């Protein structure tokens, strides 16, 4: 599914939503079929773009 989303900002939001739904990075990564590192980088990019810490 994630390969179909070309817009990076939208992709970052979709990843954040999945992490929020499932409760942790590793499960979100598994369900999205991407690496934990990709999830982490996406969340960092999103947090930097909106200047808000989303997860602790």
Phi and psi in degrees as a GROMACS rama.xvg file:
@    title "Ramachandran Plot"
@    xaxis  label "Phi"
@    yaxis  label "Psi"
@TYPE xy
-64.6922  -28.0685  UNK-2
-67.3468  -18.0338  UNK-3
-81.1691  -15.8455  UNK-4
-96.0967  106.14  UNK-5
-87.6733  -30.5178  UNK-6
-72.0575  114.362  UNK-7
-59.8919  -42.5651  UNK-8
-61.4183  -43.2073  UNK-9
-65.8003  -41.6565  UNK-10
-59.6122  -44.9065  UNK-11
-60.5523  -41.3257  UNK-12
-65.6552  -40.4396  UNK-13
-62.8942  -40.4026  UNK-14
-65.4877  -45.1854  UNK-15
-57.6958  -45.3029  UNK-16
-60.2681  -42.4046  UNK-17
-63.9558  -43.8696  UNK-18
-60.271  -43.9653  UNK-19
-63.1277  -38.9767  UNK-20
-66.7016  -44.8654  UNK-21
-94.1392  -18.4513  UNK-22
95.0918  -8.54803  UNK-23
-157.47  159.41  UNK-24
-66.2099  -42.7145  UNK-25
-67.0124  -40.2899  UNK-26
-67.8497  -40.8968  UNK-27
-60.2322  -43.8742  UNK-28
-60.4228  -45.0653  UNK-29
-59.8434  -47.5422  UNK-30
-67.7483  -29.5321  UNK-31
-91.23  -7.13766  UNK-32
59.4833  45.8851  UNK-33
-133.799  168.451  UNK-34
-76.804  157.662  UNK-35
-61.4583  -38.0456  UNK-36
-59.763  -41.4297  UNK-37
-64.5536  -38.7367  UNK-38
-63.7624  -47.5591  UNK-39
-60.991  -46.0676  UNK-40
-63.1543  -39.6498  UNK-41
-62.5498  -45.2392  UNK-42
-64.0705  -40.8845  UNK-43
-62.5258  -44.2406  UNK-44
-61.1052  -43.6897  UNK-45
-64.6026  -46.9564  UNK-46
-59.5003  -41.8028  UNK-47
-65.4428  -37.7738  UNK-48
-70.5235  -32.4339  UNK-49
-103.866  -1.86254  UNK-50
55.7433  43.9692  UNK-51
-141.818  138.069  UNK-52
-81.2665  118.911  UNK-53
-90.2546  -36.6353  UNK-54
-130.192  150.735  UNK-55
